[in-house]
Amino acid sequence: MANKSDYYLLILLIPFFTAVAFLLHLTACTPMIKEVTAYPYTTIPGDALHTRIYTLKNGLTVYLSPDADEPRIYTSIAVRAGSKNDPAETTGLAHYLEHMLFKGTDKVGSLDYTREHTEIEKIITLYEEYRSTEDPEQRAAIYRDIDSISNAAAQFAVPNEYDKILNSIGAQGTNAYTWVEQTVYLNDIPSNKLEQWLTIEAERFRNPVMRLFHTELETVYEEKNMTMDSDSRKIWDNLFAGLFKKHTYGTQTTIGKAEHLKNPSIRNVMNYYRSYYVPNNMALCMAGDFDPDTTIRMIDEKFSVLQPKEVPHFTPPVEEPISSPTVVRVKGPESEELVIGFRFAGADSHDADCLTLIDKVLFNHTAGLIDLNLNQQQRVLDAGSMLVLMKDYSAHILSAKPREGQSLEEVSALLLEQLELLKKGEFPDWLLEAAINDLKIEQLKLYEHNRGRVEAFVDSFIWGMDWEHYSNQINRLRSITKEQLTDFAKKHYGSNFTAVYKEHGKEKSEGGIVKPPITPLKVNRDTLSVFAGELLAMPSKDTAPHFVDYRKDIAFHSINPNTPLHYLQNRENDLYSLYYVFDIGKNQSKKIELALDYLSYLGSSQLSPKEFSCELYKIGATFSAFTSENFVYLKLSGLHERFPEALQLLETLLSDTKADSEALDKLKAGILKERTDDKLSKRKILFEAMTSYGKYGPASPFTNVLEDSELKEITPDELIDEVKNLMQYRHRVLYYGPATATELSANLKRVRHYPQNPLNPPAADPFIELEQDGNTIYLVDYDMTQAEVIMLTRDDIYNPEQVPLIALFNEYYGGGMSSVVFQELREAKALAYSVLSVYRTPKQKDKHNYIFSYIGTQADKLPEALEGISELMDRLPESPELFLSAKNGILQKIATERLTRSEVLFNYEEAKRLGIDHDIRQDVFKGARTMTLDDVKAFHKSHFRNRNFVMLVLGKKEQLDLETLQKYGPIKELSLETIFGY
């Protein structure tokens, strides 16, 4: 469960649930038509999504988009209420209610609701006493009563029954998120389980019960602790506080204040539910394999139980104009960053259209003003922009990280300089048309997937925007002239911004939340409510699985005898993707990643770097390079009609690269600064540096990089030769697009000479995965509220015959919200927000499997958390019901999963690296059908019990219980230099 305002919204990779989906709409020119049937609906002629929009008698809005590509349906149930609707005295309430909507109702998750209800009412009353009491001793006494009665109530509860049901029917991605004005519940379900899903969802919203409240509150505390450890969240909160002085967008946060979380009111949570969770304030959005006429009848039948009600009206405060910059300085343990935000009108405004184009003119990853003037010229370490659209107001955000010795003030001046160029119209006339084409391409990619369609429906509903207007944005953008855009920029971009200067350092935090005494709850795993039993017994038509047949589904051709072409035709749209795949990576060459990074700052003898980027963007093409430990991918993608031109551009760059010494000097300096910054990133420290050290020791693929002295000595010619030599190595071509194989082969041969005798890949540097002779604790001291722990155990060499049992074991043991690890450590003991324990297989044959466990928890909970996860490593709780849920879940997911488009090509690539000649899912499906709980128990006994491990601990040393840690093994404190290798 997530908060949509996580600051990764500000970085360049914008996640699926951001408001930026507004950018990517269908083109439509004709008005919506109302179809008069038993269930009237509106639609748009020519809508490629075939969207139907219904409003049921109780006011529930329904968006349906049929798509039979795979027998699954992506769903979202959206509520027009979020953190902006939280009462000022109980912030975080919308988000907390989201968590509680997973706890069930009087029918779901209860074995005897009459008796359970009596205890829950006592708990509700005690929490009201608790929040109105200030005396610490009295509060402690009340909490002891809450804890005691919670245990009494828990004996009538079935924890995670909702998740178990969804898992049993084969749902994936079961989750939810809360943001400023929406709470959205997500599921990806098999189409043959639609009736079961509608049944459980209608019940879910009918009468939610606030059961297992005090342990879930602890989970939210842990989520709060995560935000207090997040520099990005600090930036986000301060930016919005500066932009919105009156509106709750800025005056309160989604997660809420610590003091409010410490003093919860279940009555207020239920009042919020009764006020906003009504059908006339909700939308059910679906895209996938279903018949709309049959589906709308089922939806009406199930959801008619929800009764409409007048919704409290939210009047947006009118913000005062910003007349001068608001500058906020904050500190945190991670690297420096600058963020600048401007406030605008809401999503359903002319501002939003202008901003959509302006954002692309500034930053499109290729030829925007920020791309060319700041990133390509390396005047900052990294810069970008993004648009955040909301109902009442919007924000346009610019961000950048400084280079070594560069002040944040200098970075600010450079970003604002790009706005001045925008206002003066100092960008090429063709850029507007290219930007619109870019949006069309993004639109095509987004709507290839049902999830993208549903996200668009959610935005349209939340913003109160009719689907015709939402879908017609591309046409509106075409009517905006360059002069109109520059006039808009002159009017709206001045000194009216908020700037957040995020500096490296330490400042007083909000303060952690002290661990309360919680008695572990009894977990009823082997029981089902009557409702769950009846729902799971509902008949449904089986769906036959479809597995990839590599020889039938992929066309194997060749460019020449030594250059294979793996081909799959795109019959859906005009997009193509071309890949050159080399079996060479960082383990074979320390220079290759640097060489390909350098390439992005270069041009040819015919085109400057800027000209190359502009020509690429003009024709709607994108080029990127990716380097892993053992592979290099060069990717070219775009519109089919301009493929020959894009291919020629790429080949010119690869074969006629022009060196630039200044660009390389800047690149080296930037890499050295990034290395310094990486040592400040707790994610980089734990999940990359420490994890690699735990597996390999000091000499690892992670530390296998050029030393600083080696980096400084590299010349431009060395790197250009590295790229040219790369093209002489044996490689293969992957293609997914509209061209025929004959057309493709002719185009490839026209622009490039493929070597008749290509070089074989060089040998990789050998890195030995270390065996654990005993337990070892590696500790890195880092200033944070939580402590994060990874436990690693090296096990057997990869064996494909084990994969079916591994898949079933992970589903049962620790891979999801209905697993035993999640139930024990989060539901019963409230020891973590994030917890995972799985048996991981490698990506290449001849590598080892690993037991991988992770837990992030408040530092004072760490002893209990480690005890809990250690117990589960040595003792597997047995639950026939949970096992059946895991088994059914795997079978349903595989039966309804379809690999499509380029996924087929990459599934084949993955299989080859593992030494497999077929779709491994076929083995999992066959094996899981006959496996028993005894098989899972035997696997746990032989692979988990009494095993040595490496424990990686990241946390503030002075807050850690080192004496308890030492019980698990000797502690060795590691320096950042040791784990990073520089």
ZIRA-V357119 format. One record per residue. RES is the residue in three letters. PHI is phi in whole degrees, 0 to 359 (none if undefined). D_FIRST is the distance of its C-alpha to the first C-alpha in whole Angstrom. Layout:
RES;PHI;D_FIRST  RES;PHI;D_FIRST
This chain:
MET;none;0  ALA;230;4  ASN;258;7  LYS;293;10  SER;274;12  ASP;309;12  TYR;292;15  TYR;298;15  LEU;303;16  LEU;276;19  ILE;272;20  LEU;288;22  LEU;273;20  ILE;272;18  PRO;291;14  PHE;300;14  PHE;264;12  THR;282;15  ALA;292;18  VAL;292;20  ALA;301;20  PHE;301;23  LEU;296;25  LEU;246;25  HIS;244;27  LEU;286;30  THR;273;33  ALA;214;35  CYS;241;38  THR;254;39  PRO;290;38  MET;292;35  ILE;245;37  LYS;265;37  GLU;270;37  VAL;265;39  THR;224;38  ALA;302;37  TYR;236;34  PRO;301;35  TYR;213;32  THR;250;33  THR;208;33  ILE;244;34  PRO;303;37  GLY;84;36  ASP;293;33  ALA;295;32  LEU;272;28  HIS;53;31  THR;289;28  ARG;244;29  ILE;238;28  TYR;247;28  THR;234;28  LEU;283;29  LYS;300;31  ASN;274;28  GLY;95;27  LEU;295;24  THR;270;24  VAL;232;23  TYR;251;23  LEU;234;25  SER;226;25  PRO;288;27  ASP;204;27  ALA;265;29  ASP;301;28  GLU;215;26  PRO;281;26  ARG;222;22  ILE;225;20  TYR;267;17  THR;229;16  SER;219;14  ILE;247;14  ALA;252;14  VAL;245;15  ARG;281;17  ALA;197;16  GLY;210;14  SER;291;15  LYS;292;18  ASN;267;19  ASP;296;18  PRO;300;21  ALA;299;23  GLU;272;23  THR;222;20  THR;292;17  GLY;87;14  LEU;290;14  ALA;300;12  HIS;292;9  TYR;294;10  LEU;299;11  GLU;305;8  HIS;300;7  MET;288;11  LEU;289;11  PHE;261;10  LYS;265;13  GLY;103;16  THR;228;19  ASP;291;23  LYS;253;23  VAL;264;20  GLY;88;19  SER;229;22  LEU;264;26  ASP;204;28  TYR;291;26  THR;302;29  ARG;286;30  GLU;296;26  HIS;301;26  THR;302;29  GLU;289;27  ILE;296;24  GLU;298;26  LYS;297;28  ILE;296;24  ILE;301;24  THR;295;27  LEU;297;27  TYR;294;24  GLU;294;26  GLU;295;29  TYR;299;27  ARG;286;26  SER;261;29  THR;256;31  GLU;255;31  ASP;296;34  PRO;302;32  GLU;292;34  GLN;294;33  ARG;298;29  ALA;297;29  ALA;294;31  ILE;297;29  TYR;294;26  ARG;299;28  ASP;295;29  ILE;301;25  ASP;296;24  SER;294;27  ILE;290;27  SER;299;23  ASN;292;25  ALA;294;27  ALA;292;25  ALA;295;22  GLN;292;26  PHE;259;25  ALA;256;21  VAL;243;20  PRO;300;17  ASN;60;14  GLU;296;17  TYR;302;14  ASP;296;13  LYS;298;16  ILE;298;18  LEU;297;15  ASN;295;16  SER;297;20  ILE;272;20  GLY;90;19  ALA;289;16  GLN;232;14  GLY;62;10  THR;295;9  ASN;194;6  ALA;199;5  TYR;215;6  THR;239;8  TRP;223;11  VAL;298;15  GLU;225;16  GLN;211;13  THR;232;11  VAL;230;10  TYR;249;9  LEU;245;10  ASN;203;12  ASP;241;15  ILE;240;18  PRO;294;22  SER;294;24  ASN;283;26  LYS;250;23  LEU;300;23  GLU;296;25  GLN;299;23  TRP;295;19  LEU;299;21  THR;296;22  ILE;289;19  GLU;289;17  ALA;299;20  GLU;294;20  ARG;303;16  PHE;267;17  ARG;291;21  ASN;206;20  PRO;296;17  VAL;248;18  MET;275;17  ARG;275;18  LEU;51;17  PHE;291;16  HIS;288;17  THR;284;15  GLU;290;12  LEU;298;13  GLU;297;14  THR;298;11  VAL;294;10  TYR;304;13  GLU;296;12  GLU;295;10  LYS;297;13  ASN;301;15  MET;299;13  THR;291;14  MET;289;17  ASP;270;18  SER;255;17  ASP;298;20  SER;298;18  ARG;295;16  LYS;298;20  ILE;297;21  TRP;301;19  ASP;297;19  ASN;289;23  LEU;297;23  PHE;290;22  ALA;296;24  GLY;285;27  LEU;282;27  PHE;236;26  LYS;281;28  LYS;251;28  HIS;289;25  THR;292;22  TYR;306;20  GLY;247;22  THR;276;23  GLN;212;19  THR;248;16  THR;295;12  ILE;287;12  GLY;93;15  LYS;281;18  ALA;300;19  GLU;294;21  HIS;284;20  LEU;294;17  LYS;287;20  ASN;230;21  PRO;283;19  SER;232;21  ILE;294;19  ARG;297;22  ASN;294;21  VAL;299;17  MET;291;19  ASN;297;22  TYR;297;19  TYR;302;18  ARG;294;21  SER;282;22  TYR;247;19  TYR;272;18  VAL;237;21  PRO;300;22  ASN;286;24  ASN;239;21  MET;227;19  ALA;225;19  LEU;253;19  CYS;243;19  MET;220;20  ALA;218;22  GLY;155;23  ASP;270;26  PHE;202;27  ASP;267;30  PRO;300;30  ASP;295;32  THR;293;31  THR;294;28  ILE;294;28  ARG;295;30  MET;295;28  ILE;299;25  ASP;298;28  GLU;299;29  LYS;281;25  PHE;268;24  SER;294;27  VAL;295;26  LEU;280;24  GLN;258;27  PRO;289;27  LYS;198;27  GLU;295;28  VAL;262;25  PRO;306;26  HIS;278;27  PHE;258;25  THR;260;28  PRO;295;27  PRO;300;29  VAL;274;32  GLU;285;31  GLU;290;34  PRO;301;35  ILE;270;35  SER;262;38  SER;211;38  PRO;299;35  THR;261;33  VAL;248;32  VAL;240;30  ARG;248;30  VAL;231;27  LYS;233;27  GLY;192;25  PRO;288;26  GLU;271;25  SER;289;27  GLU;290;29  GLU;200;27  LEU;239;28  VAL;228;26  ILE;238;28  GLY;232;27  PHE;244;29  ARG;262;28  PHE;221;29  ALA;291;29  GLY;284;26  ALA;298;25  ASP;266;28  SER;216;31  HIS;295;33  ASP;308;32  ALA;298;29  ASP;294;31  CYS;298;33  LEU;295;30  THR;301;29  LEU;289;32  ILE;300;33  ASP;299;29  LYS;289;31  VAL;295;34  LEU;284;33  PHE;210;30  ASN;226;30  HIS;75;30  THR;222;34  ALA;225;36  GLY;281;35  LEU;299;36  ILE;292;34  ASP;302;34  LEU;279;38  ASN;273;39  LEU;249;36  ASN;285;34  GLN;293;37  GLN;276;40  GLN;57;37  ARG;276;38  VAL;226;35  LEU;285;32  ASP;194;30  ALA;218;29  GLY;188;27  SER;216;26  MET;203;24  LEU;249;23  VAL;245;21  LEU;262;22  MET;225;21  LYS;293;22  ASP;271;25  TYR;217;25  SER;229;24  ALA;221;24  HIS;251;26  ILE;238;25  LEU;248;27  SER;215;27  ALA;197;29  LYS;247;29  PRO;279;33  ARG;278;35  GLU;301;37  GLY;81;39  GLN;265;38  SER;276;37  LEU;293;34  GLU;296;37  GLU;294;38  VAL;298;35  SER;300;35  ALA;299;38  LEU;292;37  LEU;295;34  LEU;294;36  GLU;299;39  GLN;292;37  LEU;292;37  GLU;295;41  LEU;298;41  LEU;299;39  LYS;296;41  LYS;278;44  GLY;75;43  GLU;274;44  PHE;211;42  PRO;293;44  ASP;299;44  TRP;291;43  LEU;295;39  LEU;295;38  GLU;296;39  ALA;296;37  ALA;295;34  ILE;294;34  ASN;298;35  ASP;299;32  LEU;296;30  LYS;296;31  ILE;295;30  GLU;300;27  GLN;298;27  LEU;299;28  LYS;294;26  LEU;298;23  TYR;274;24  GLU;295;25  HIS;243;22  ASN;300;20  ARG;300;17  GLY;297;19  ARG;297;21  VAL;295;18  GLU;298;16  ALA;295;20  PHE;299;20  VAL;299;17  ASP;299;19  SER;303;22  PHE;291;21  ILE;298;19  TRP;279;22  GLY;68;25  MET;253;26  ASP;292;28  TRP;296;28  GLU;298;31  HIS;295;31  TYR;301;27  SER;283;29  ASN;264;32  GLN;296;31  ILE;304;33  ASN;297;36  ARG;295;36  LEU;296;35  ARG;296;38  SER;273;40  ILE;274;39  THR;269;42  LYS;299;42  GLU;296;44  GLN;297;42  LEU;292;39  THR;292;41  ASP;297;42  PHE;300;38  ALA;296;38  LYS;299;41  LYS;285;40  HIS;251;36  TYR;247;36  GLY;219;38  SER;266;37  ASN;267;35  PHE;224;32  THR;248;29  ALA;241;30  VAL;250;27  TYR;263;29  LYS;269;27  GLU;255;29  HIS;279;29  GLY;161;30  LYS;231;29  GLU;221;28  LYS;296;28  SER;266;24  GLU;293;23  GLY;95;23  GLY;288;21  ILE;254;20  VAL;295;23  LYS;295;22  PRO;276;23  PRO;283;25  ILE;241;22  THR;278;24  PRO;306;22  LEU;281;22  LYS;287;24  VAL;258;21  ASN;273;23  ARG;273;22  ASP;262;25  THR;231;25  LEU;232;24  SER;291;24  VAL;301;27  PHE;301;25  ALA;297;23  GLY;299;26  GLU;292;28  LEU;295;25  LEU;290;25  ALA;272;29  MET;299;29  PRO;289;31  SER;210;29  LYS;284;31  ASP;293;31  THR;251;30  ALA;284;32  PRO;292;30  HIS;232;31  PHE;253;32  VAL;288;33  ASP;255;36  TYR;305;37  ARG;288;41  LYS;264;40  ASP;272;37  ILE;244;38  ALA;268;41  PHE;264;43  HIS;240;45  SER;210;47  ILE;283;48  ASN;211;51  PRO;303;51  ASN;246;49  THR;230;46  PRO;288;44  LEU;237;42  HIS;258;39  TYR;237;39  LEU;216;37  GLN;274;38  ASN;268;35  ARG;257;37  GLU;261;34  ASN;207;34  ASP;261;36  LEU;266;34  TYR;230;35  SER;222;33  LEU;240;36  TYR;234;35  TYR;258;38  VAL;245;37  PHE;244;38  ASP;273;38  ILE;223;39  GLY;215;36  LYS;294;36  ASN;286;37  GLN;264;40  SER;209;41  LYS;289;39  LYS;269;41  ILE;297;39  GLU;295;36  LEU;298;38  ALA;298;40  LEU;287;37  ASP;296;36  TYR;300;39  LEU;302;40  SER;289;37  TYR;253;40  LEU;242;43  GLY;234;45  SER;239;48  SER;293;52  GLN;263;51  LEU;230;48  SER;290;47  PRO;306;43  LYS;295;42  GLU;296;44  PHE;299;43  SER;298;39  CYS;294;41  GLU;297;42  LEU;296;39  TYR;291;37  LYS;303;40  ILE;262;40  GLY;70;36  ALA;249;36  THR;225;33  PHE;239;34  SER;214;32  ALA;231;33  PHE;230;31  THR;238;32  SER;246;30  GLU;299;32  ASN;230;35  PHE;215;34  VAL;234;35  TYR;243;33  LEU;251;35  LYS;239;34  LEU;237;35  SER;217;34  GLY;159;34  LEU;270;37  HIS;304;39  GLU;296;42  ARG;250;42  PHE;302;41  PRO;302;45  GLU;293;45  ALA;297;41  LEU;297;43  GLN;295;46  LEU;300;44  LEU;297;42  GLU;294;45  THR;296;47  LEU;296;44  LEU;290;44  SER;260;48  ASP;230;50  THR;292;47  LYS;255;49  ALA;292;48  ASP;214;47  SER;296;48  GLU;296;46  ALA;298;43  LEU;292;43  ASP;300;44  LYS;293;41  LEU;297;39  LYS;299;40  ALA;297;39  GLY;295;36  ILE;296;35  LEU;297;36  LYS;292;34  GLU;297;31  ARG;296;32  THR;295;32  ASP;295;29  ASP;301;27  LYS;288;29  LEU;259;27  SER;268;23  LYS;293;21  ARG;293;19  LYS;294;23  ILE;297;24  LEU;281;22  PHE;277;21  GLU;244;24  ALA;294;27  MET;292;27  THR;297;25  SER;294;28  TYR;296;31  GLY;295;30  LYS;274;30  TYR;243;34  GLY;88;35  PRO;298;36  ALA;267;37  SER;215;34  PRO;303;33  PHE;292;31  THR;272;34  ASN;279;36  VAL;233;37  LEU;297;40  GLU;294;41  ASP;306;41  SER;294;45  GLU;293;45  LEU;301;42  LYS;295;45  GLU;272;48  ILE;295;46  THR;255;48  PRO;303;47  ASP;296;50  GLU;300;48  LEU;285;45  ILE;295;46  ASP;297;48  GLU;299;45  VAL;291;43  LYS;296;47  ASN;294;47  LEU;305;44  MET;291;45  GLN;268;48  TYR;277;46  ARG;301;45  HIS;208;42  ARG;229;41  VAL;247;40  LEU;249;37  TYR;218;37  TYR;230;35  GLY;180;36  PRO;284;39  ALA;297;42  THR;287;44  ALA;299;45  THR;294;48  GLU;299;47  LEU;298;45  SER;301;47  ALA;296;50  ASN;296;47  LEU;295;46  LYS;290;50  ARG;294;51  VAL;259;49  ARG;213;49  HIS;266;51  TYR;271;50  PRO;298;51  GLN;286;54  ASN;233;53  PRO;296;50  LEU;285;49  ASN;279;47  PRO;301;44  PRO;291;45  ALA;291;44  ALA;278;41  ASP;297;41  PRO;281;40  PHE;234;38  ILE;265;38  GLU;284;35  LEU;285;36  GLU;271;36  GLN;271;35  ASP;280;38  GLY;196;37  ASN;286;33  THR;223;33  ILE;250;31  TYR;254;30  LEU;240;29  VAL;239;28  ASP;281;29  TYR;213;26  ASP;284;25  MET;204;22  THR;282;20  GLN;277;18  ALA;239;20  GLU;241;19  VAL;228;21  ILE;239;21  MET;244;24  LEU;237;26  THR;225;29  ARG;286;31  ASP;232;32  ASP;294;34  ILE;294;35  TYR;307;33  ASN;223;34  PRO;301;33  GLU;292;34  GLN;276;32  VAL;303;29  PRO;302;29  LEU;291;28  ILE;299;26  ALA;299;24  LEU;291;24  PHE;300;24  ASN;299;20  GLU;298;19  TYR;283;20  TYR;276;20  GLY;206;17  GLY;260;15  GLY;199;12  MET;287;11  SER;258;14  SER;282;16  VAL;293;18  VAL;296;17  PHE;297;14  GLN;296;15  GLU;290;18  LEU;271;16  ARG;259;13  GLU;287;14  ALA;277;18  LYS;246;18  ALA;53;15  LEU;263;16  ALA;196;13  TYR;272;9  SER;248;10  VAL;211;13  LEU;206;15  SER;210;18  VAL;219;20  TYR;258;23  ARG;265;23  THR;260;26  PRO;280;28  LYS;265;28  GLN;225;32  LYS;295;35  ASP;69;37  LYS;254;33  HIS;271;32  ASN;283;29  TYR;223;27  ILE;278;25  PHE;234;22  SER;233;20  TYR;223;17  ILE;212;16  GLY;243;15  THR;209;16  GLN;302;18  ALA;305;22  ASP;283;23  LYS;265;21  LEU;302;22  PRO;303;25  GLU;292;23  ALA;296;21  LEU;293;23  GLU;297;25  GLY;294;23  ILE;287;22  SER;293;26  GLU;300;26  LEU;289;24  MET;291;26  ASP;263;29  ARG;222;28  LEU;268;26  PRO;298;25  GLU;258;27  SER;213;25  PRO;303;27  GLU;294;25  LEU;294;22  PHE;296;24  LEU;297;25  SER;298;21  ALA;297;21  LYS;295;24  ASN;299;24  GLY;299;20  ILE;298;22  LEU;296;25  GLN;292;23  LYS;296;21  ILE;292;24  ALA;298;27  THR;253;25  GLU;277;24  ARG;231;26  LEU;279;27  THR;228;28  ARG;53;30  SER;290;30  GLU;303;27  VAL;297;30  LEU;297;32  PHE;281;29  ASN;297;29  TYR;294;33  GLU;300;33  GLU;296;30  ALA;297;32  LYS;300;35  ARG;294;34  LEU;263;33  GLY;74;37  ILE;251;36  ASP;250;38  HIS;209;35  ASP;290;32  ILE;296;30  ARG;299;28  GLN;298;31  ASP;292;32  VAL;296;29  PHE;297;29  LYS;293;33  GLY;291;32  ALA;297;29  ARG;295;31  THR;253;33  MET;285;31  THR;238;31  LEU;299;29  ASP;299;32  ASP;296;32  VAL;294;28  LYS;298;30  ALA;294;33  PHE;296;30  HIS;299;29  LYS;298;32  SER;275;34  HIS;247;31  PHE;248;29  ARG;290;31  ASN;56;33  ARG;257;32  ASN;285;33  PHE;210;30  VAL;258;29  MET;252;27  LEU;253;25  VAL;241;25  LEU;243;23  GLY;180;24  LYS;281;26  LYS;304;29  GLU;292;31  GLN;263;28  LEU;270;27  ASP;275;29  LEU;293;32  GLU;296;34  THR;292;31  LEU;302;30  GLN;295;34  LYS;294;34  TYR;268;32  GLY;152;34  PRO;295;36  ILE;264;34  LYS;237;35  GLU;279;34  LEU;253;33  SER;274;34  LEU;295;32  GLU;297;35  THR;294;35  ILE;278;32  PHE;271;32  GLY;81;36  TYR;206;37
